[in-house]
Amino acid sequence: MTQNRNFALLFAAILLVAVVLRFYAFSLFDTIHHDEVLQYQERAFRMVFGQGIIPWEQRYGIRNALIPHLLAGPMWLAAQFTSAPYVPLVTARIVFAGLCLGIVPAAYWIGSLASRLHGVVAMFSVAVWFEAVIFGVSVLSETIAATFALAGTAAILRAKDSAKAALFAGFLLALSALLRLQYAAYGAMLMLLVTRTDWNLWRRLILGAVPALLIGAISDVAAGTVPYAWIVRNVSMNIGEGRASSYGTNGPLDYAFFFLFRAFPVGPLLLVGAFLSGKAFRPVLWSALFLVLAHSVIDHKEYRFIHLAVMALTILSAIGWTDIVLKRLASERARILAVALLCAAWLALSAFALHKIGGPNAIRDGGETARAAIAAAEDPKICGIAVPENERKDIATVYMPRPMPLFLVTNPMNEGKKPFDPEALAAFNALILTGDVTAPAPFTRKRCVPSFEVDTGQTKQVCLYVRKAPCTISTKGKAYTYQQYYLDRDW
């Protein structure tokens, strides 16, 4: 009884560490990718409040609405109690981060297949690992899908001995694929390797997947689309028409380099540990590597795409290194001390890796642009805000403390390579610039703040300029509104 109580306290303590780290890592405005704002938070905001920007993915219907619906519920509920700005958004973000925190107990349940001590180290590894922490407070499909996929992994590894675990595994792995379609590759390979020709197990997994598929269909209908038509459109446009490749292409080995050299020598240590995790965890290892391989044959690559694989390898590595250490220790006291040292080592490795890549600023950015726009919107005399098109991911309706027309200006204008269109300037009276240019008269500078840019690896100045005159939107000026700018460029 005492041992179980002590373990429960340890479990709670690790969860508390995970929560504290994520609390300090949380940023309402810094983002890893455009999707966080326009695809999810902005869409949810539009569901609740009836206003927001619509990007091409939603116009063509290539994504489902599961994540926006997940965010819209807490947003709506918070809005019933207060009209204060940001409370609905913060509430939705907390709920999302809370769900993503599920990766921490999921890691324990995977590791505990070896022993409780293995589970503790696995749990601690994702509680403190910098990518798990930063991604865990970001609104990305990869983050929440990885959480459900790893919870499904813990269930499917127990599925042969438990019908309930099999049903639960089918539900979680199917839901993961709906949240992030590409993660179906991981779930499918995992099911094949674990289930093989066990037809009873296949039947239970499929039965478990049915409720998840119904949730997906209901979400599609609620969003006004034909259930699962988004899958066909997604594959057709992104792969068939090469739309995804228009955002950049990479070589077939880039993911291997991303992982191995992102914080060298930490990457190789993680990979070695994963291979040491033992036969029982081989299905997870091969499924994670298969996911990386599947993404490697797609030209457009981003490190976030393989987040599930990175988290799976991190958990397996924690299990592998724990196994190597504990096999050499006989006494219980020595084993407990070894686990404490292993956890300390994971914390040190995480801190080292984060420092080596340049800290959180090397992963996410944009917060200063958003804060400049908010500072402008808080002035009641401001009737329109413009930013350069390269900074478009950093502002949206969901970020504004009050309804505010938003505009985009071209990059050449921001860089001083082309004069500002007078009709564009008349449409707004707040202008945010980040290039080597000063806003034309009658705009005057209100503030300039340095901001690190992930894509370039350099620091830029985010400068807010305002003018006193009211806004006059001409027919030509409407072309610079955020939404019309997107429509004209099919963004």
C-alpha positions as CSV (number, residue, x, y, z in Angstrom):
1,M,0.0,0.0,0.0
2,T,2.8,2.4,1.0
3,Q,4.7,1.6,-2.2
4,N,1.6,2.3,-4.4
5,R,1.0,5.6,-2.5
6,N,4.6,6.7,-3.0
7,F,4.3,5.8,-6.7
8,A,1.1,7.8,-7.1
9,L,2.9,10.8,-5.5
10,L,5.8,10.4,-7.9
11,F,3.4,10.2,-10.9
12,A,1.6,13.4,-9.7
13,A,5.0,15.2,-9.2
14,I,6.1,14.4,-12.7
15,L,2.8,15.7,-14.1
16,L,3.3,18.8,-12.0
17,V,6.7,19.3,-13.5
18,A,5.3,18.9,-17.0
19,V,2.6,21.5,-16.2
20,V,5.0,24.0,-14.8
21,L,7.4,23.8,-17.8
22,R,4.5,24.2,-20.2
23,F,3.1,27.2,-18.2
24,Y,6.4,29.0,-18.6
25,A,6.7,28.0,-22.3
26,F,3.2,29.2,-23.1
27,S,3.0,32.1,-25.5
28,L,-0.3,33.4,-26.8
29,F,1.2,35.0,-29.9
30,D,4.5,33.3,-30.8
31,T,3.8,30.6,-33.4
32,I,5.7,27.7,-35.0
33,H,3.6,27.8,-38.2
34,H,0.8,29.7,-40.0
35,D,-1.6,26.9,-39.4
36,E,-1.8,27.7,-35.7
37,V,-3.5,31.0,-36.3
38,L,-5.5,30.9,-39.6
39,Q,-6.3,27.2,-39.8
40,Y,-7.3,26.5,-36.2
41,Q,-7.7,29.6,-33.9
42,E,-9.1,31.9,-36.5
43,R,-11.5,29.3,-37.9
44,A,-12.7,28.5,-34.4
45,F,-13.1,32.2,-33.7
46,R,-15.2,32.6,-36.9
47,M,-17.4,29.7,-35.8
48,V,-18.2,31.4,-32.5
49,F,-18.1,35.1,-33.3
50,G,-19.0,35.1,-37.1
51,Q,-15.9,36.9,-38.3
52,G,-12.5,35.9,-39.5
53,I,-10.2,35.3,-42.5
54,I,-10.7,32.3,-44.8
55,P,-7.5,30.8,-46.4
56,W,-7.5,28.6,-49.5
57,E,-7.4,25.3,-47.5
58,Q,-10.9,26.1,-46.2
59,R,-12.2,27.6,-49.4
60,Y,-11.3,24.4,-51.3
61,G,-12.3,22.2,-48.3
62,I,-9.0,20.2,-48.0
63,R,-9.1,20.1,-44.2
64,N,-11.6,18.9,-41.6
65,A,-12.9,21.0,-38.8
66,L,-12.0,18.8,-35.8
67,I,-9.5,21.1,-34.2
68,P,-11.5,24.3,-34.9
69,H,-14.5,22.6,-33.3
70,L,-12.4,21.5,-30.4
71,L,-11.3,25.1,-29.8
72,A,-14.7,26.6,-30.6
73,G,-16.4,24.8,-27.6
74,P,-14.3,26.4,-24.9
75,M,-14.3,29.8,-26.8
76,W,-18.1,29.8,-26.8
77,L,-18.4,28.7,-23.2
78,A,-16.0,31.4,-22.0
79,A,-17.8,34.1,-24.1
80,Q,-21.0,33.3,-22.1
81,F,-19.4,34.5,-18.9
82,T,-17.3,37.5,-20.1
83,S,-16.9,40.0,-22.9
84,A,-13.3,40.7,-22.0
85,P,-11.0,40.2,-25.0
86,Y,-8.7,37.1,-25.1
87,V,-10.5,35.2,-22.3
88,P,-12.2,32.9,-24.9
89,L,-8.9,32.4,-26.8
90,V,-6.9,31.7,-23.6
91,T,-9.6,29.3,-22.4
92,A,-9.4,27.4,-25.7
93,R,-5.6,27.3,-25.6
94,I,-5.6,25.9,-22.1
95,V,-8.0,23.2,-23.0
96,F,-5.9,22.3,-26.1
97,A,-2.7,22.3,-24.1
98,G,-4.4,20.2,-21.4
99,L,-5.3,17.5,-24.0
100,C,-1.7,17.6,-25.4
101,L,-0.4,17.0,-21.9
102,G,-1.8,13.5,-22.3
103,I,1.4,12.6,-23.9
104,V,3.1,12.5,-20.5
105,P,0.9,9.7,-19.0
106,A,0.9,8.0,-22.4
107,A,4.7,7.7,-22.2
108,Y,4.4,6.1,-18.8
109,W,1.9,3.5,-20.0
110,I,4.2,2.6,-22.9
111,G,7.3,2.3,-20.7
112,S,5.5,0.5,-17.9
113,L,5.3,-2.6,-20.2
114,A,8.9,-3.1,-19.2
115,S,8.5,-2.0,-15.6
116,R,7.2,0.8,-13.4
117,L,10.7,2.3,-13.3
118,H,11.0,2.3,-17.1
119,G,7.6,4.0,-17.2
120,V,8.8,6.7,-14.8
121,V,11.8,7.6,-16.9
122,A,9.8,7.5,-20.2
123,M,7.2,9.7,-18.6
124,F,9.8,12.2,-17.3
125,S,11.5,12.3,-20.7
126,V,8.5,13.8,-22.4
127,A,7.5,15.8,-19.4
128,V,10.8,17.8,-19.7
129,W,11.9,17.3,-23.4
130,F,12.0,20.8,-24.9
131,E,10.2,19.8,-28.2
132,A,7.4,18.1,-26.2
133,V,7.1,21.2,-24.0
134,I,7.1,23.9,-26.8
135,F,5.0,21.9,-29.2
136,G,2.7,21.0,-26.4
137,V,1.6,24.6,-25.9
138,S,1.2,25.3,-29.7
139,V,-2.0,24.7,-31.6
140,L,-0.8,22.3,-34.2
141,S,-2.4,19.2,-35.6
142,E,0.9,17.3,-35.2
143,T,0.9,17.9,-31.4
144,I,-2.6,16.7,-30.5
145,A,-2.5,13.9,-33.1
146,A,0.8,12.7,-31.6
147,T,-0.7,12.6,-28.1
148,F,-3.7,10.5,-29.3
149,A,-1.4,8.3,-31.4
150,L,1.0,7.5,-28.4
151,A,-2.0,6.9,-26.1
152,G,-3.2,4.5,-28.8
153,T,0.2,3.0,-28.9
154,A,0.1,2.3,-25.1
155,A,-3.3,0.7,-25.6
156,I,-2.5,-1.5,-28.6
157,L,0.6,-2.9,-26.9
158,R,-1.8,-4.4,-24.4
159,A,-4.6,-5.2,-26.8
160,K,-3.9,-9.0,-27.0
161,D,-4.6,-9.3,-23.3
162,S,-7.5,-6.9,-23.1
163,A,-10.6,-6.4,-25.3
164,K,-11.1,-2.9,-23.8
165,A,-7.5,-1.9,-24.7
166,A,-8.1,-3.1,-28.3
167,L,-11.2,-1.0,-28.6
168,F,-9.5,2.0,-27.0
169,A,-6.5,1.6,-29.3
170,G,-8.7,1.5,-32.4
171,F,-10.5,4.7,-31.3
172,L,-7.3,6.6,-30.5
173,L,-5.3,5.7,-33.6
174,A,-8.3,6.5,-35.8
175,L,-8.8,9.8,-34.1
176,S,-5.1,10.6,-34.5
177,A,-5.3,10.0,-38.2
178,L,-8.3,12.3,-38.5
179,L,-6.5,15.0,-36.7
180,R,-3.4,14.6,-38.8
181,L,-4.0,12.5,-41.9
182,Q,-0.4,11.7,-42.5
183,Y,-0.2,10.0,-39.1
184,A,-2.4,7.2,-40.6
185,A,0.9,5.8,-41.8
186,Y,2.1,5.3,-38.2
187,G,-1.1,3.9,-37.0
188,A,-1.5,1.5,-40.0
189,M,2.0,0.1,-39.6
190,L,1.6,-0.2,-35.9
191,M,-1.6,-2.2,-36.3
192,L,0.0,-4.5,-38.9
193,L,3.0,-5.2,-36.8
194,V,1.1,-5.9,-33.6
195,T,-2.0,-7.6,-34.9
196,R,-0.6,-9.6,-37.9
197,T,-3.2,-12.3,-38.6
198,D,-5.1,-12.1,-35.3
199,W,-8.6,-11.5,-36.8
200,N,-10.3,-11.1,-33.5
201,L,-7.9,-8.3,-32.6
202,W,-8.5,-6.7,-36.0
203,R,-12.2,-6.8,-35.4
204,R,-11.9,-5.1,-32.0
205,L,-9.6,-2.4,-33.5
206,I,-12.1,-1.7,-36.3
207,L,-15.0,-1.6,-33.9
208,G,-13.0,0.9,-31.7
209,A,-12.3,3.0,-34.7
210,V,-16.0,3.4,-35.6
211,P,-16.9,6.0,-32.9
212,A,-13.9,8.1,-34.0
213,L,-15.0,7.9,-37.6
214,L,-18.5,9.0,-36.6
215,I,-17.1,12.0,-34.7
216,G,-15.2,12.9,-37.9
217,A,-18.3,12.6,-40.0
218,I,-20.4,14.7,-37.6
219,S,-17.7,17.4,-37.5
220,D,-17.7,17.5,-41.3
221,V,-21.5,17.8,-41.5
222,A,-21.4,20.5,-38.8
223,A,-18.9,22.4,-41.0
224,G,-21.2,22.1,-44.0
225,T,-19.1,19.6,-46.0
226,V,-19.6,16.1,-47.2
227,P,-18.1,13.6,-44.7
228,Y,-14.5,12.8,-45.6
229,A,-14.5,14.6,-48.9
230,W,-11.6,16.6,-47.5
231,I,-9.4,13.6,-47.7
232,V,-9.9,13.2,-51.5
233,R,-9.4,17.0,-52.0
234,N,-6.3,17.1,-49.8
235,V,-4.5,14.3,-51.6
236,S,-5.6,15.6,-55.0
237,M,-4.5,19.2,-54.4
238,N,-1.4,18.7,-52.2
239,I,0.0,15.6,-54.0
240,G,-1.7,15.4,-57.4
241,E,-1.5,19.1,-58.2
242,G,1.7,19.7,-56.2
243,R,0.2,22.5,-54.1
244,A,2.3,21.5,-51.1
245,S,5.5,21.6,-53.1
246,S,4.9,25.3,-53.9
247,Y,5.8,26.0,-50.3
248,G,9.3,24.6,-50.7
249,T,11.0,21.3,-51.4
250,N,13.7,19.3,-49.7
251,G,15.9,16.3,-50.4
252,P,14.9,12.7,-49.3
253,L,17.4,12.6,-46.4
254,D,16.5,16.0,-44.8
255,Y,14.5,14.5,-42.0
256,A,17.4,12.3,-41.0
257,F,19.6,15.3,-40.9
258,F,17.0,17.3,-39.0
259,F,16.8,14.7,-36.3
260,L,20.4,13.7,-36.0
261,F,22.0,17.1,-36.2
262,R,19.3,19.4,-34.8
263,A,21.2,19.3,-31.4
264,F,24.2,17.1,-32.1
265,P,25.1,14.8,-30.4
266,V,21.7,14.4,-28.7
267,G,20.0,13.1,-31.8
268,P,22.3,10.0,-32.3
269,L,22.0,9.3,-28.5
270,L,18.2,9.3,-28.8
271,L,18.3,7.0,-31.8
272,V,20.7,4.5,-30.2
273,G,18.6,4.4,-27.1
274,A,15.5,3.7,-29.2
275,F,17.2,0.7,-30.8
276,L,18.1,-0.6,-27.3
277,S,14.5,-0.5,-26.1
278,G,13.9,-4.2,-26.7
279,K,11.8,-6.6,-28.7
280,A,8.5,-5.7,-27.1
281,F,8.8,-2.2,-28.5
282,R,10.0,-3.0,-32.0
283,P,6.5,-2.3,-33.5
284,V,6.7,1.2,-32.2
285,L,10.2,1.7,-33.4
286,W,9.5,0.5,-36.9
287,S,6.3,2.4,-37.1
288,A,8.0,5.7,-36.1
289,L,10.8,5.1,-38.7
290,F,8.1,4.2,-41.3
291,L,6.4,7.5,-40.7
292,V,9.7,9.3,-41.3
293,L,10.3,7.3,-44.5
294,A,6.7,8.1,-45.7
295,H,7.3,11.8,-45.2
296,S,10.7,11.6,-46.8
297,V,9.3,10.7,-50.2
298,I,7.1,13.8,-50.1
299,D,9.0,16.8,-51.5
300,H,7.7,19.5,-49.1
301,K,9.2,18.9,-45.6
302,E,8.9,20.6,-42.3
303,Y,10.3,19.3,-39.0
304,R,6.9,19.5,-37.3
305,F,5.6,16.9,-39.8
306,I,7.5,14.1,-38.0
307,H,6.8,15.3,-34.4
308,L,5.0,11.9,-33.7
309,A,8.1,10.0,-34.7
310,V,10.4,12.3,-32.7
311,M,8.3,11.8,-29.6
312,A,8.0,8.0,-30.1
313,L,11.8,7.8,-30.5
314,T,12.3,9.9,-27.4
315,I,10.1,7.6,-25.3
316,L,11.8,4.5,-26.7
317,S,15.2,6.0,-26.0
318,A,14.3,6.6,-22.4
319,I,13.1,3.0,-22.1
320,G,16.3,1.7,-23.8
321,W,18.8,3.6,-21.7
322,T,16.8,2.7,-18.6
323,D,16.9,-1.0,-19.5
324,I,20.7,-0.9,-20.0
325,V,21.3,0.7,-16.6
326,L,18.8,-1.3,-14.6
327,K,20.1,-4.6,-15.9
328,R,23.4,-4.0,-14.1
329,L,21.8,-3.2,-10.8
330,A,20.4,-5.7,-8.3
331,S,19.4,-3.8,-5.2
332,E,16.1,-1.8,-5.2
333,R,17.8,1.2,-3.7
334,A,20.5,1.3,-6.4
335,R,17.8,1.0,-9.1
336,I,15.8,3.9,-7.7
337,L,18.9,6.0,-7.5
338,A,19.7,5.1,-11.0
339,V,16.3,6.2,-12.2
340,A,16.7,9.5,-10.4
341,L,20.0,10.1,-12.2
342,L,18.5,9.1,-15.5
343,C,15.8,11.6,-15.1
344,A,18.3,14.3,-14.2
345,A,20.3,13.3,-17.3
346,W,17.1,13.8,-19.5
347,L,16.6,17.2,-18.0
348,A,20.2,18.2,-18.7
349,L,20.1,16.8,-22.3
350,S,16.9,18.7,-22.9
351,A,18.4,22.0,-21.6
352,F,21.6,21.4,-23.6
353,A,19.7,20.7,-26.8
354,L,17.4,23.7,-26.4
355,H,20.4,25.9,-25.7
356,K,22.3,24.6,-28.7
357,I,19.6,25.3,-31.2
358,G,19.1,28.8,-29.9
359,G,16.3,28.5,-27.4
360,P,12.5,28.8,-28.0
361,N,13.1,31.7,-30.5
362,A,14.7,29.2,-32.9
363,I,11.4,27.3,-33.0
364,R,8.7,30.0,-33.0
365,D,8.4,33.7,-33.6
366,G,5.9,36.4,-34.6
367,G,4.8,37.5,-31.2
368,E,6.2,41.1,-31.5
369,T,4.3,41.7,-34.7
370,A,1.1,40.5,-33.0
371,R,1.8,42.7,-30.0
372,A,2.4,45.7,-32.2
373,A,-0.9,45.2,-34.0
374,I,-2.7,44.8,-30.6
375,A,-1.0,48.0,-29.3
376,A,-2.4,49.8,-32.4
377,A,-5.9,48.3,-32.0
378,E,-6.1,49.4,-28.3
379,D,-6.0,53.0,-29.6
380,P,-9.7,53.9,-30.3
381,K,-8.6,56.3,-33.2
382,I,-7.1,53.4,-35.2
383,C,-9.5,52.2,-37.9
384,G,-7.3,49.8,-39.9
385,I,-4.0,48.0,-39.4
386,A,-1.6,46.8,-42.2
387,V,1.4,44.4,-42.1
388,P,3.7,43.1,-44.8
389,E,2.6,39.9,-46.5
390,N,5.5,38.0,-45.0
391,E,4.2,38.8,-41.6
392,R,0.7,37.7,-42.3
393,K,0.8,34.7,-40.0
394,D,1.3,37.0,-37.0
395,I,-2.0,38.8,-37.1
396,A,-5.6,37.7,-37.5
397,T,-9.1,38.7,-36.3
398,V,-8.8,36.3,-33.3
399,Y,-5.9,38.4,-32.0
400,M,-7.6,41.7,-32.1
401,P,-9.1,43.2,-28.9
402,R,-11.9,44.7,-30.9
403,P,-13.3,44.3,-34.5
404,M,-10.6,45.7,-36.7
405,P,-10.1,45.8,-40.5
406,L,-6.8,44.2,-41.4
407,F,-4.7,44.8,-44.5
408,L,-1.6,43.4,-46.2
409,V,1.0,45.4,-48.1
410,T,3.5,43.8,-50.6
411,N,7.0,42.7,-49.5
412,P,8.6,45.2,-52.0
413,M,6.8,48.0,-50.2
414,N,8.1,46.7,-46.9
415,E,11.7,46.5,-48.3
416,G,11.7,49.9,-49.9
417,K,11.9,48.5,-53.4
418,K,8.5,49.9,-54.4
419,P,6.7,53.0,-53.3
420,F,3.6,52.6,-51.2
421,D,0.3,52.8,-53.0
422,P,-1.5,56.0,-51.8
423,E,-4.9,54.4,-52.0
424,A,-3.6,51.6,-49.8
425,L,-2.2,54.0,-47.3
426,A,-5.6,55.8,-47.1
427,A,-7.3,52.6,-46.2
428,F,-5.6,52.2,-42.8
429,N,-4.0,54.5,-40.2
430,A,-1.7,51.9,-38.5
431,L,1.2,50.3,-40.4
432,I,3.6,47.7,-39.1
433,L,6.9,47.4,-41.1
434,T,9.8,45.0,-40.6
435,G,12.0,45.9,-43.6
436,D,14.7,48.5,-44.1
437,V,12.3,51.3,-44.9
438,T,10.5,54.1,-43.1
439,A,6.8,54.6,-43.5
440,P,5.9,57.5,-45.7
441,A,4.4,60.8,-44.4
442,P,2.0,61.4,-42.7
443,F,2.8,58.2,-40.7
444,T,5.0,58.7,-37.7
445,R,6.8,56.0,-35.7
446,K,5.2,55.0,-32.5
447,R,7.4,52.1,-31.4
448,C,10.2,49.7,-32.7
449,V,11.0,46.4,-31.1
450,P,13.6,43.8,-32.1
451,S,12.3,40.4,-33.0
452,F,14.1,37.2,-34.0
453,E,13.0,35.5,-37.2
454,V,13.1,31.7,-37.4
455,D,13.2,31.5,-41.2
456,T,16.2,33.8,-41.6
457,G,17.9,33.2,-38.3
458,Q,18.3,37.0,-37.9
459,T,16.9,39.8,-35.8
460,K,14.6,42.3,-37.4
461,Q,12.9,45.5,-36.2
462,V,9.2,45.4,-35.8
463,C,8.1,49.1,-36.1
464,L,4.6,50.5,-35.7
465,Y,3.7,53.7,-37.5
466,V,0.4,55.6,-37.1
467,R,-1.3,58.6,-38.7
468,K,-4.1,60.8,-37.4
469,A,-6.4,60.9,-40.4
470,P,-9.4,58.5,-40.6
471,C,-9.5,55.6,-43.0
472,T,-10.9,55.8,-46.5
473,I,-11.2,52.6,-48.4
474,S,-11.4,53.1,-52.1
475,T,-12.2,50.4,-54.7
476,K,-8.5,49.9,-55.3
477,G,-7.8,50.1,-51.5
478,K,-10.1,47.1,-51.0
479,A,-7.5,44.9,-52.9
480,Y,-5.2,45.3,-49.8
481,T,-7.7,44.0,-47.3
482,Y,-6.4,40.8,-45.8
483,Q,-9.2,38.6,-47.2
484,Q,-9.1,40.1,-50.7
485,Y,-5.3,39.9,-50.8
486,Y,-5.7,36.1,-50.1
487,L,-8.4,35.7,-52.7
488,D,-6.4,37.5,-55.4
489,R,-3.4,35.3,-54.8
490,D,-5.4,32.1,-54.1
491,W,-3.8,31.8,-50.7
